[in-house]
Amino acid sequence: MSSNLDHVLYGRLNCTDDEKENNAYQFARTYKDNLDGFLNYMRESDFSVMTGYRESWDFIRQGSHSLERHTNLGMKLRRTPEKITDGSLPADS
């Protein structure tokens, strides 16, 4: 990810502990019942680097990109078609 989670998820740097907690609660409220919205946010935002694993790290290592707002986490997130109710992972995970 970028320099820190707050930077990627909220576009904010150097948050206080109270701000981090408030941001986390707001993020949870926004996406707790909206998996598709969360996946879109992580995969399709301007900070998402979705070029392939090696290429994404090459990009993030170039210049000052590692200090900018970027993440390649979205490449690992996908919507599974089957509903999981017992806490287990799908067979192909």
N, C-alpha and C positions, 0 to 999 in steps of 0.2 A: 504494500500500500504506500501511500504518500508518506509524508513525514509523521503523521499520526492519524488515528481513526477520526478524530474530530474534524480534521482538515478534509478528509475524503467525504465523510457522510454529511457534514453540515457546512463545509466551506469556511470553517473557523479555526484559528490557531490560538494556542495559549489560553484555553478555557480554564476557568477556575473549577474546582471540584463541584461546586453547586451548579455551574453552567453545564458541566459534563452530565450530571445527574438529570437536570431538566431536559437537556437535549436528548438523552437516552430515552426518557419517558415519552417525550413527544414523538420520537422516531418509532418507538414501540406502538404508540396509539395509532400512528399513521399506517403502519404496515402489519399489525398483528392479525388482521382479517383480510389482508390484501397481498397474498403471495405473488400474484402476477405483477402488481405494482412494485413490490420490492425487487423482483427479478428484473423488471424493466429498468428500474432506477440504477441497479448495480451493473447492468449489461449495456444500457443504451444512453447513459449520461455522458456529458462532454468530458468527464474525468475517466471514463472507462477505456482501457486499452485492450482491445479485443482482436489483436493481430496474430495470435498464436503464442504459445508459451515462451519459446526462445526469443521471438521477435519483441514480445512485450517487455521482457527483461532488458533486451538490448536498448529499446526505446527509453525505459525508465533510467538506465545507467548513463545515457547520453546527457552531456551538459548538466544543467540544473534540474532536469525533469524529476529527479528523486525528491527535490524540495517542493515541487509543484503538486497540484492536486491530481493525482493519477492512481489507478489501481487496476490490476489484472484479475482480481477476485471473480469478476463476472464470468470469466471463462469456465470456472468450475461450478457455476450455479446453473441448474437447469430444472425445469418443471418435470416431475415424474408423473406419468399418467395414472398410476395406481394410487389409491388412497391408503395411507399407512396409518393404522390405528393402534398397533401394539408397540410402537417405538422402534421397530426393527427397520433396517435399511432394505431397499429393493435389491434383488439379486444381482443386478448389473452395476451397483454402486461401488 
